[in-house]
Amino acid sequence: MSVEQESPADRVSTPVDGVDVLGALSPSRAGDFLTCPLLYRFRTVDRLPEPYSPDAVRGTVVHKVLEDLFDLPAEQRTPERAGEMLVPAWERLVEVAPEVAEMFGDEGPGVTPWLASCRTVLERYFTLEDPRRLEPAERELYVESLLESKLLLRGFVDRVDVAPDGAIRLVDYKTGKAPGPGFEAKALFQMRFYALVVWRTRGIVPAMLQLVYLGSGEIIRYVPDEQDLLATERKVEAIWRAIRTAEETGDWLPHRSNLCGWCAHQAICPEFGGTPPPLPDLPAQS
C-alpha cells in the first residue's frame, strides 16, 4: 500500500519484452507536464521529495477501502462496513510509511477530524453507487501498452467493470470535487489515456469512462470512440516530444496558474523568485 498511486514515468530507455523503449509515460506525469513543465522536471528528473498532504493521503486511504470493499460478499458492502475498514486501512498505511503520520501534529490537522473527513467521503460513495450490485472484473489494474514509436504508456486503473456482453467500463475514484464547466476535458484526459492503453492491448474500445467524484457527490461519464483514442494517442506523442525537447535543451519552462498554490516547490520556482537546482546528470537516451 502506497501513497503513490502510479509508478512514475521513466525517462531512460527500458527493456520491455526485449524491446528498448524510448521511455515511459503515465497520465499523472503527462498531466504534470501539461500543467507546468518545471513541475514535471522537479518530480521526474530531479525526483525532489514532497511533503505528504492530508488531501492526497485521504485519497490513498479511501481508495484502499473501496478496493478492499469488493473482497467482501455483496451483502456486506455497506456504509457501516466501509466505515469499520477505514481505521485499519490508515493503520496499515502508517506501518508501511511511518513518516506519513508526521503531517499530523502541533501545526497540522488533527488525525481524528481528518479521519472523520475520510468517513464523510466514504459515506458519499454509497449515494452514487450500490456496491452490492457490482462485481468488478479488476481493481487497481496495472495496464501498459507500447506504441509504434516505442513510447510505453502505463498506469493503474481503479476499477474495470465488464458487462455480460463484454462491454468494458473504466472507473476512477476522485476524493476531490468535480471540475467546473469547461474543465471536464482535462479531467477526462486520464481516462482517455487508460482507454487508449486498453484498446491497444485488448482490441476493444471501452464502452464507458466514469469519474466518481466523492468530494462533491458527482459522476462524470463519457463514451469514447476510436477517433477519440487516436486523438489521445497523437496528444500523448506530442507531449513526449515536448518532454524530450526540454530534456535535450534543459529548458523547463514554469507555467504560472491557479494550481501554483498547491505546489510544494514554490521556493525554488523562478515564478516566485526562486532558483531551481542544477540539472542532474542523465544517462544517454536511445
SERO-4910 file (N, C-alpha, C, O; in steps of 0.05 Angstrom, whole numbers):
BEGIN
 pado doro    nc1    nc2    nc3   cac1   cac2   cac3    cc1    cc2    cc3    oc1    oc2    oc3
  Met    A     17    -24      0      0      0      0     18     25      0     37     26     16
  Ser    A     12     43    -17     29     66    -20     13     92    -25     -8     91    -36
  Val    A     25    114    -16     12    140    -22     14    146    -51     -4    159    -62
  Glu    A     35    136    -64     37    140    -93     19    121   -108     21     96   -104
  Gln    A      0    132   -124    -20    116   -138     -9    104   -164    -20     84   -174
  Glu    A     11    116   -175     21    106   -200     52    106   -200     65    121   -186
  Ser    A     63     88   -216     92     88   -219    100    112   -235     87    118   -255
  Pro    A    121    126   -228    129    150   -243    140    142   -270    150    119   -274
  Ala    A    138    160   -290    148    154   -317    178    154   -317    191    172   -307
  Asp    A    189    133   -329    218    132   -332    227    149   -356    213    150   -376
  Arg    A    249    163   -352    260    179   -374    279    163   -391    283    170   -414
  Val    A    291    143   -379    312    128   -393    301    104   -408    278     95   -402
  Ser    A    316     94   -426    307     70   -441    303     47   -422    319     42   -404
  Thr    A    282     32   -427    274      9   -410    268    -14   -428    252    -11   -447
  Pro    A    279    -38   -423    272    -61   -439    244    -72   -432    239    -76   -408
  Val    A    228    -76   -452    201    -87   -448    198   -110   -468    197   -105   -492
  Asp    A    197   -135   -458    195   -158   -475    217   -157   -497    212   -164   -520
  Gly    A    241   -149   -489    263   -149   -507    265   -125   -525    283   -123   -542
  Val    A    247   -106   -522    247    -82   -538    257    -58   -521    247    -54   -499
  Asp    A    276    -43   -532    285    -19   -518    266      4   -524    263     12   -547
  Val    A    252     13   -503    233     34   -507    246     61   -504    267     64   -491
  Leu    A    233     82   -515    244    109   -512    242    118   -484    259    133   -474
  Gly    A    221    110   -471    215    119   -444    187    111   -437    173     98   -453
  Ala    A    177    119   -414    150    111   -405    136    136   -395    148    154   -384
  Leu    A    110    136   -398     94    159   -390     68    149   -378     54    131   -389
  Ser    A     61    161   -355     36    155   -342     18    180   -345     28    201   -351
  Pro    A     -8    177   -341    -25    201   -343    -18    222   -322    -22    246   -328
  Ser    A     -9    214   -299     -2    234   -279     22    251   -288     22    275   -285
  Arg    A     43    237   -298     66    252   -307     60    269   -332     70    291   -335
  Ala    A     43    258   -350     35    274   -373     20    299   -364     23    321   -374
  Gly    A      3    295   -344    -12    317   -333      6    338   -320      1    362   -321
  Asp    A     27    328   -306     46    347   -294     58    365   -316     60    389   -312
  Phe    A     67    353   -338     80    368   -359     60    388   -371     68    411   -377
  Leu    A     35    380   -376     16    399   -387     10    422   -367      6    444   -376
  Thr    A     10    416   -341      6    436   -321     29    456   -319     25    480   -319
  Cys    A     53    444   -318     77    460   -315    102    443   -321    108    425   -306
  Pro    A    116    448   -343    140    432   -349    160    432   -327    174    412   -322
  Leu    A    163    454   -312    182    454   -290    173    435   -268    190    423   -255
  Leu    A    147    433   -263    137    414   -243    144    386   -252    153    370   -235
  Tyr    A    141    380   -277    149    353   -287    178    348   -282    186    327   -272
  Arg    A    195    368   -287    223    365   -282    229    359   -252    243    341   -246
  Phe    A    217    375   -235    222    372   -206    214    344   -197    227    331   -180
  Arg    A    192    333   -208    182    308   -198    195    284   -212    200    263   -199
  Thr    A    201    287   -238    210    263   -253    240    264   -260    252    242   -261
  Val    A    251    287   -264    280    289   -269    296    292   -243    314    276   -238
  Asp    A    289    312   -228    303    316   -202    294    297   -180    309    290   -162
  Arg    A    269    287   -183    257    270   -163    258    282   -135    266    269   -116
  Leu    A    250    307   -133    250    321   -108    228    310    -90    206    305    -99
  Pro    A    234    307    -64    213    298    -46    192    319    -42    197    343    -44
  Glu    A    168    310    -36    146    328    -30    133    319     -4    131    295      1
  Pro    A    125    338     13    112    330     38     85    317     33     72    323     13
  Tyr    A     78    299     51     51    287     49     30    308     54     35    326     71
  Ser    A      8    306     41    -14    325     46    -38    310     55    -43    287     46
  Pro    A    -54    321     73    -79    308     82    -97    300     59   -110    279     60
  Asp    A    -99    317     39   -117    311     16   -107    286      1   -123    268     -5
  Ala    A    -81    285     -5    -70    262    -20    -72    236     -4    -79    216    -15
  Val    A    -66    238     21    -67    214     38    -96    205     42   -102    181     43
  Arg    A   -115    224     44   -143    216     45   -151    200     20   -165    180     22
  Gly    A   -141    209     -3   -146    194    -27   -136    166    -26   -149    147    -35
  Thr    A   -111    163    -16    -99    136    -14   -115    118      3   -120     95     -4
  Val    A   -123    128     27   -137    111     46   -165    104     36   -173     81     38
  Val    A   -179    123     25   -206    118     14   -205     98     -9   -221     80    -11
  His    A   -185    102    -27   -182     83    -49   -178     55    -39   -189     36    -50
  Lys    A   -162     52    -18   -156     25     -7   -181     13      4   -187    -11      0
  Val    A   -197     28     18   -222     17     29   -241      9      6   -253    -13      8
  Leu    A   -243     25    -14   -261     18    -36   -251     -6    -52   -266    -22    -62
  Glu    A   -224     -9    -53   -213    -32    -66   -220    -57    -50   -229    -77    -61
  Asp    A   -215    -56    -24   -219    -80     -7   -249    -86     -3   -256   -108      3
  Leu    A   -266    -66     -6   -294    -70     -1   -305    -92    -19   -323   -108    -11
  Phe    A   -294    -95    -43   -304   -115    -62   -293   -142    -57   -300   -161    -71
  Asp    A   -276   -145    -37   -268   -172    -28   -289   -184    -10   -289   -209     -6
  Leu    A   -308   -168      0   -329   -178     17   -352   -189      1   -356   -181    -22
  Pro    A   -368   -207     13   -392   -216      0   -410   -191     -5   -410   -172     10
  Ala    A   -426   -192    -27   -441   -169    -36   -458   -158    -13   -459   -133    -10
  Glu    A   -471   -174      2   -489   -164     23   -475   -149     45   -488   -134     60
  Gln    A   -449   -153     48   -434   -139     69   -422   -112     60   -409    -98     76
  Arg    A   -426   -105     35   -414    -80     24   -432    -56     31   -446    -45     14
  Thr    A   -432    -49     56   -449    -28     66   -433     -4     77   -409     -7     81
  Pro    A   -446     19     80   -432     42     91   -419     36    119   -397     45    125
  Glu    A   -434     21    135   -424     14    161   -399     -3    160   -379      2    175
  Arg    A   -399    -22    142   -375    -39    140   -351    -24    128   -329    -28    137
  Ala    A   -357     -6    109   -335     10     98   -323     28    120   -299     31    122
  Gly    A   -341     39    137   -331     55    159   -313     40    178   -294     51    189
  Glu    A   -320     14    183   -303     -2    200   -276     -8    188   -257    -14    203
  Met    A   -274     -7    162   -249    -13    148   -230     11    147   -207      8    140
  Leu    A   -240     34    153   -225     59    150   -200     60    168   -178     64    158
  Val    A   -203     57    194   -181     59    212   -160     38    207   -136     44    206
  Pro    A   -168     12    202   -147     -8    196   -132     -1    170   -108     -6    169
  Ala    A   -145     11    150   -131     19    126   -111     41    132    -88     40    121
  Trp    A   -118     60    149    -99     81    157    -76     69    172    -53     77    168
  Glu    A    -82     51    191    -60     39    207    -41     23    190    -17     23    195
  Arg    A    -51      9    169    -33     -6    152    -15     13    136      8      7    131
  Leu    A    -26     36    128    -10     55    113     12     66    131     35     69    121
  Val    A      6     72    156     27     82    174     48     61    179     71     67    183
  Glu    A     40     35    180     60     14    183     80     13    160    104     10    164
  Val    A     69     17    136     86     16    112    103     42    110    126     41    102
  Ala    A     91     65    116    104     91    113    100    107    138     82    124    139
  Pro    A    115    101    160    110    115    185    112    145    183     99    159    199
  Glu    A    128    155    164    131    184    162    105    199    154    103    223    157
  Val    A     86    184    144     61    196    135     46    209    158     31    228    155
  Ala    A     50    198    182     37    208    206     48    235    215     36    249    231
  Glu    A     71    243    203     83    268    211     67    293    202     71    315    212
  Met    A     48    289    184     32    312    175     12    320    197      0    341    195
  Phe    A      8    303    217     -9    310    239      9    317    263     29    304    269
  Gly    A      1    338    277     17    347    299      8    374    308    -14    383    304
  Asp    A     27    388    322     20    414    334     12    435    313     -6    451    318
  Glu    A     25    434    289     19    454    269      1    444    247     -8    460    230
  Gly    A     -5    418    246    -22    407    225    -49    400    235    -56    405    259
  Pro    A    -65    388    218    -92    380    226    -91    356    246    -71    342    246
  Gly    A   -112    353    261   -113    330    279   -122    305    264   -137    307    245
  Val    A   -112    282    273   -118    258    259   -148    250    262   -160    239    244
  Thr    A   -160    257    285   -188    250    289   -207    264    270   -223    251    257
  Pro    A   -205    291    267   -223    304    248   -216    296    219   -234    296    202
  Trp    A   -190    290    214   -183    281    187   -196    254    180   -206    251    159
  Leu    A   -195    236    199   -208    210    195   -239    214    191   -251    199    176
  Ala    A   -250    233    206   -278    239    202   -284    249    174   -305    242    162
  Ser    A   -266    264    163   -269    274    135   -268    250    115   -282    249     95
  Cys    A   -250    231    121   -248    207    105   -274    191    106   -284    181     86
  Arg    A   -286    190    130   -311    176    133   -334    189    117   -350    175    105
  Thr    A   -334    215    117   -354    230    102   -352    224     73   -372    220     59
  Val    A   -327    224     62   -323    218     34   -332    189     28   -345    185      7
  Leu    A   -326    171     45   -334    143     41   -365    140     40   -376    127     23
  Glu    A   -378    153     59   -407    152     60   -420    163     35   -440    154     26
  Arg    A   -407    184     24   -418    196     -1   -416    176    -24   -433    177    -42
  Tyr    A   -397    159    -24   -395    139    -45   -421    123    -48   -429    118    -71
  Phe    A   -433    116    -26   -456     99    -27   -481    114    -37   -501    101    -42
  Thr    A   -480    140    -39   -502    155    -51   -499    155    -82   -518    163    -96
  Leu    A   -476    146    -92   -471    147   -121   -472    119   -134   -480    117   -157
  Glu    A   -464     99   -119   -464     72   -129   -473     53   -107   -470     59    -83
  Asp    A   -484     30   -115   -491      9    -96   -471    -14   -101   -475    -29   -120
  Pro    A   -450    -16    -85   -430    -37    -90   -441    -65    -87   -428    -84    -96
  Arg    A   -464    -68    -75   -476    -95    -73   -485   -105   -100   -489   -129   -103
  Arg    A   -489    -87   -119   -498    -95   -145   -476    -96   -166   -481    -99   -190
  Leu    A   -451    -92   -157   -428    -92   -175   -409   -115   -169   -405   -122   -146
  Glu    A   -397   -126   -190   -376   -146   -187   -354   -139   -206   -353   -149   -229
  Pro    A   -336   -121   -198   -314   -112   -215   -298   -135   -226   -292   -155   -212
  Ala    A   -289   -133   -251   -272   -153   -263   -243   -149   -253   -228   -169   -249
  Glu    A   -235   -124   -249   -208   -118   -239   -209    -94   -221   -227    -76   -223
  Arg    A   -190    -93   -202   -187    -70   -185   -157    -63   -183   -141    -81   -182
  Glu    A   -151    -37   -183   -123    -28   -183   -107    -43   -205    -86    -55   -199
  Leu    A   -118    -43   -229   -106    -58   -251    -83    -43   -263    -87    -20   -272
  Tyr    A    -60    -55   -264    -37    -43   -278    -40    -49   -308    -44    -72   -316
  Val    A    -38    -27   -324    -41    -30   -353    -17    -17   -366     -6      3   -356
  Glu    A     -8    -29   -389     14    -16   -404     11    -24   -433      0    -45   -440
  Ser    A     20     -7   -450     20    -12   -479     43      3   -492     49     26   -485
  Leu    A     57    -11   -510     80      0   -524     70     10   -551     62     -6   -568
  Leu    A     72     36   -556     64     47   -582     85     41   -603    107     33   -597
  Glu    A     77     46   -628     96     41   -650    121     58   -648    142     50   -657
  Ser    A    118     81   -635    141     99   -631    160     89   -610    181    101   -606
  Lys    A    153     67   -597    168     55   -575    165     71   -549    182     70   -531
  Leu    A    144     87   -547    137    100   -522    118     81   -507     98     72   -517
  Leu    A    126     76   -482    110     58   -465     90     75   -448     98     93   -434
  Leu    A     64     69   -451     44     81   -435     36     62   -413     33     38   -417
  Arg    A     33     73   -388     26     55   -366     12     70   -344     14     95   -342
  Gly    A     -1     55   -327    -15     67   -304    -32     46   -290    -32     23   -297
  Phe    A    -47     56   -270    -65     39   -255    -93     49   -257    -99     72   -253
  Val    A   -111     31   -264   -140     37   -266   -153     28   -240   -150      5   -231
  Asp    A   -168     46   -227   -181     39   -202   -199     15   -204   -198     -3   -187
  Arg    A   -216     15   -225   -235     -7   -227   -242    -12   -257   -245      7   -272
  Val    A   -245    -38   -264   -253    -45   -290   -278    -63   -287   -277    -84   -275
  Asp    A   -300    -54   -299   -325    -69   -299   -329    -81   -327   -325    -67   -347
  Val    A   -336   -106   -329   -342   -119   -354   -370   -130   -354   -377   -147   -337
  Ala    A   -386   -121   -373   -414   -130   -375   -415   -158   -387   -396   -167   -400
  Pro    A   -438   -171   -384   -441   -198   -396   -436   -199   -426   -427   -219   -437
  Asp    A   -441   -176   -440   -436   -175   -469   -407   -168   -476   -400   -165   -499
  Gly    A   -390   -165   -455   -362   -158   -460   -355   -129   -460   -332   -121   -461
  Ala    A   -376   -112   -457   -371    -83   -456   -355    -76   -431   -359    -87   -409
  Ile    A   -335    -58   -435   -317    -51   -413   -323    -22   -403   -326     -4   -419
  Arg    A   -324    -19   -377   -326      7   -364   -302     11   -346   -296     -5   -329
  Leu    A   -288     34   -351   -265     41   -334   -274     62   -314   -287     82   -321
  Val    A   -268     57   -289   -278     74   -267   -254     85   -251   -235     70   -245
  Asp    A   -255    110   -244   -234    122   -228   -247    138   -206   -265    154   -211
  Tyr    A   -238    134   -181   -248    149   -158   -232    174   -153   -207    173   -154
  Lys    A   -245    196   -148   -232    221   -141   -244    231   -115   -268    233   -112
  Thr    A   -227    236    -95   -237    245    -69   -241    275    -68   -251    286    -48
  Gly    A   -234    290    -90   -239    318    -91   -266    324   -104   -283    306   -108
  Lys    A   -270    349   -111   -295    358   -124   -293    356   -154   -271    357   -165
  Ala    A   -316    353   -167   -317    352   -196   -308    378   -208   -313    399   -196
  Pro    A   -295    378   -231   -287    403   -244   -311    419   -253   -332    409   -258
  Gly    A   -307    445   -254   -328    463   -263   -332    461   -293   -317    448   -307
  Pro    A   -353    473   -303   -359    473   -332   -335    483   -348   -323    503   -341
  Gly    A   -329    468   -369   -307    475   -386   -280    462   -379   -261    464   -394
  Phe    A   -280    449   -356   -255    436   -347   -257    405   -347   -238    391   -338
  Glu    A   -279    395   -357   -282    366   -358   -262    352   -376   -253    330   -370
  Ala    A   -254    365   -398   -236    353   -417   -209    346   -404   -198    324   -408
  Lys    A   -199    365   -388   -174    359   -374   -177    336   -355   -159    319   -352
  Ala    A   -200    334   -341   -204    313   -322   -206    286   -337   -197    265   -327
  Leu    A   -218    286   -361   -222    261   -376   -197    252   -390   -196    230   -400
  Phe    A   -176    269   -392   -152    261   -406   -141    235   -394   -133    217   -409
  Gln    A   -140    234   -368   -130    210   -354   -146    185   -363   -134    164   -368
  Met    A   -172    188   -364   -189    165   -371   -185    157   -401   -185    134   -408
  Arg    A   -183    177   -418   -177    171   -446   -150    157   -449   -147    139   -466
  Phe    A   -131    166   -433   -104    153   -433   -108    123   -427    -97    106   -441
  Tyr    A   -122    117   -405   -126     89   -398   -142     74   -420   -136     51   -426
  Ala    A   -162     88   -431   -178     75   -452   -161     68   -476   -164     47   -489
  Leu    A   -142     86   -483   -123     81   -505   -107     56   -499   -103     39   -517
  Val    A    -96     54   -475    -80     30   -468    -96      5   -470    -87    -15   -480
  Val    A   -121      6   -459   -138    -18   -460   -145    -25   -489   -145    -49   -496
  Trp    A   -150     -5   -505   -156    -11   -534   -133    -23   -548   -136    -43   -563
  Arg    A   -109    -13   -543    -85    -23   -556    -78    -51   -546    -66    -67   -561
  Thr    A    -85    -58   -522    -77    -84   -511    -99   -105   -515    -93   -129   -519
  Arg    A   -124    -97   -514   -146   -116   -516   -161   -115   -542   -177   -133   -548
  Gly    A   -157    -94   -557   -171    -91   -582   -200    -83   -579   -215    -85   -598
  Ile    A   -207    -73   -556   -235    -65   -550   -235    -36   -540   -220    -29   -521
  Val    A   -251    -19   -553   -254      8   -543   -273      7   -519   -296     -2   -522
  Pro    A   -265     16   -495   -283     16   -472   -309     30   -478   -310     51   -491
  Ala    A   -331     19   -469   -357     30   -474   -364     54   -458   -380     71   -465
  Met    A   -350     56   -435   -356     79   -416   -331     86   -400   -317     68   -390
  Leu    A   -327    112   -397   -307    122   -378   -322    136   -356   -339    153   -362
  Gln    A   -315    130   -331   -331    141   -309   -313    152   -287   -296    137   -276
  Leu    A   -316    177   -281   -302    190   -259   -321    194   -236   -342    208   -239
  Val    A   -315    183   -213   -332    185   -189   -320    205   -170   -300    200   -157
  Tyr    A   -333    228   -168   -322    250   -151   -336    249   -123   -359    257   -120
  Leu    A   -321    238   -104   -332    234    -77   -332    260    -61   -346    262    -41
  Gly    A   -317    280    -69   -316    305    -55   -342    321    -59   -350    336    -41
  Ser    A   -354    318    -82   -379    334    -88   -403    316    -94   -425    326    -99
  Gly    A   -398    290    -94   -421    272    -99   -431    273   -127   -455    274   -132
  Glu    A   -412    273   -147   -420    274   -175   -405    253   -191   -384    243   -183
  Ile    A   -418    245   -213   -405    226   -231   -404    239   -259   -424    249   -269
  Ile    A   -380    237   -271   -377    246   -299   -373    221   -316   -356    205   -311
  Arg    A   -390    218   -336   -388    195   -354   -383    204   -382   -392    226   -391
  Tyr    A   -367    188   -397   -360    195   -424   -358    170   -441   -347    150   -432
  Val    A   -370    170   -465   -368    148   -483   -348    154   -504   -353    171   -522
  Pro    A   -325    140   -504   -304    145   -524   -309    130   -550   -325    111   -550
  Asp    A   -296    138   -571   -295    123   -596   -267    122   -606   -249    133   -594
  Glu    A   -263    108   -628   -236    104   -638   -223    131   -645   -199    135   -641
  Gln    A   -238    150   -656   -227    175   -663   -217    190   -638   -196    203   -639
  Asp    A   -232    188   -617   -223    200   -591   -196    189   -583   -178    204   -575
  Leu    A   -194    163   -585   -169    150   -575   -146    154   -593   -123    156   -584
  Leu    A   -151    156   -619   -129    163   -638   -120    192   -632    -96    197   -633
  Ala    A   -138    210   -626   -130    237   -619   -115    238   -593    -95    253   -590
  Thr    A   -123    221   -574   -108    219   -549    -80    209   -554    -61    218   -542
  Glu    A    -77    189   -572    -50    179   -578    -33    200   -590     -9    203   -583
  Arg    A    -44    216   -608    -29    238   -620    -20    258   -599      2    269   -599
  Lys    A    -39    264   -580    -32    283   -559    -10    272   -541      8    287   -534
  Val    A    -12    247   -534      9    235   -517     36    236   -531     56    242   -518
  Glu    A     36    229   -556     61    230   -572     73    259   -572     97    263   -570
  Ala    A     55    278   -575     64    306   -576     75    315   -549     96    329   -547
  Ile    A     63    306   -527     73    312   -500    101    300   -497    119    313   -487
  Trp    A    104    275   -506    130    262   -503    151    277   -519    174    280   -510
  Arg    A    145    285   -544    164    300   -559    172    326   -545    195    334   -546
  Ala    A    153    339   -533    159    364   -518    176    358   -494    194    374   -488
  Ile    A    171    336   -481    188    328   -458    217    323   -468    236    332   -455
  Arg    A    220    308   -490    246    303   -500    261    328   -508    285    331   -504
  Thr    A    246    347   -520    259    373   -527    268    387   -502    290    398   -502
  Ala    A    252    387   -481    260    400   -456    285    387   -444    303    400   -434
  Glu    A    286    360   -446    309    346   -436    335    353   -452    356    356   -440
  Glu    A    331    354   -478    354    360   -495    365    389   -492    389    393   -493
  Thr    A    346    407   -487    354    436   -485    359    444   -456    372    464   -451
  Gly    A    348    429   -437    350    437   -409    331    460   -403    334    473   -382
  Asp    A    312    466   -421    294    489   -417    267    479   -408    250    471   -423
  Trp    A    264    479   -381    239    470   -369    224    495   -359    230    506   -338
  Leu    A    205    504   -375    192    530   -370    171    527   -348    155    509   -349
  Pro    A    171    545   -329    150    545   -309    124    556   -322    125    573   -340
  His    A    102    547   -312     76    558   -321     60    565   -297     51    548   -282
  Arg    A     55    591   -294     41    600   -270     11    597   -275      0    604   -296
  Ser    A     -3    587   -254    -32    582   -256    -43    582   -228    -29    585   -208
  Asn    A    -69    578   -226    -82    575   -200    -72    551   -185    -75    550   -160
  Leu    A    -61    531   -199    -51    507   -185    -25    512   -171    -17    495   -155
  Cys    A    -12    535   -175     13    540   -161     10    540   -131     29    533   -116
  Gly    A    -14    547   -122    -18    548    -93    -16    521    -80    -12    519    -55
  Trp    A    -18    499    -96    -16    472    -85     12    461    -89     18    439    -79
  Cys    A     30    475   -102     56    464   -108     75    466    -84     76    485    -70
  Ala    A     90    444    -81    109    442    -58    136    455    -65    154    456    -48
  His    A    139    466    -89    166    475    -98    167    505   -104    184    513   -119
  Gln    A    149    520    -93    149    549    -98    175    562    -91    184    581   -104
  Ala    A    188    553    -70    213    565    -60    235    564    -81    254    581    -80
  Ile    A    234    545    -99    256    543   -120    245    548   -148    257    540   -168
  Cys    A    222    560   -149    209    566   -175    215    594   -184    210    613   -168
  Pro    A    225    599   -208    230    627   -217    206    645   -217    208    669   -213
  Glu    A    182    633   -220    158    650   -219    153    662   -192    138    682   -189
  Phe    A    166    651   -171    163    662   -144    190    671   -133    194    672   -108
  Gly    A    209    677   -151    235    688   -142    255    667   -134    276    675   -124
  Gly    A    249    642   -139    268    621   -131    286    613   -154    283    622   -177
  Thr    A    305    595   -148    324    585   -167    324    555   -167    330    543   -146
  Pro    A    318    541   -189    318    512   -189    346    502   -185    366    515   -191
  Pro    A    349    478   -174    376    466   -170    388    459   -197    373    457   -217
  Pro    A    414    455   -199    426    446   -224    413    420   -233    406    403   -217
  Leu    A    411    417   -259    400    392   -270    419    369   -263    443    371   -266
  Pro    A    408    346   -256    425    323   -251    435    312   -277    424    317   -298
  Asp    A    457    297   -276    468    284   -299    450    261   -306    443    244   -290
  Leu    A    441    260   -332    423    239   -341    437    220   -358    455    227   -373
  Pro    A    429    194   -357    440    175   -376    433    182   -405    412    194   -409
  Ala    A    449    174   -423    442    179   -451    417    164   -459    413    141   -451
  Gln    A    400    177   -475    376    165   -485    381    152   -512    399    161   -527
  Ser    A    367    130   -517    370    117   -543    351    129   -563    350    121   -586
***
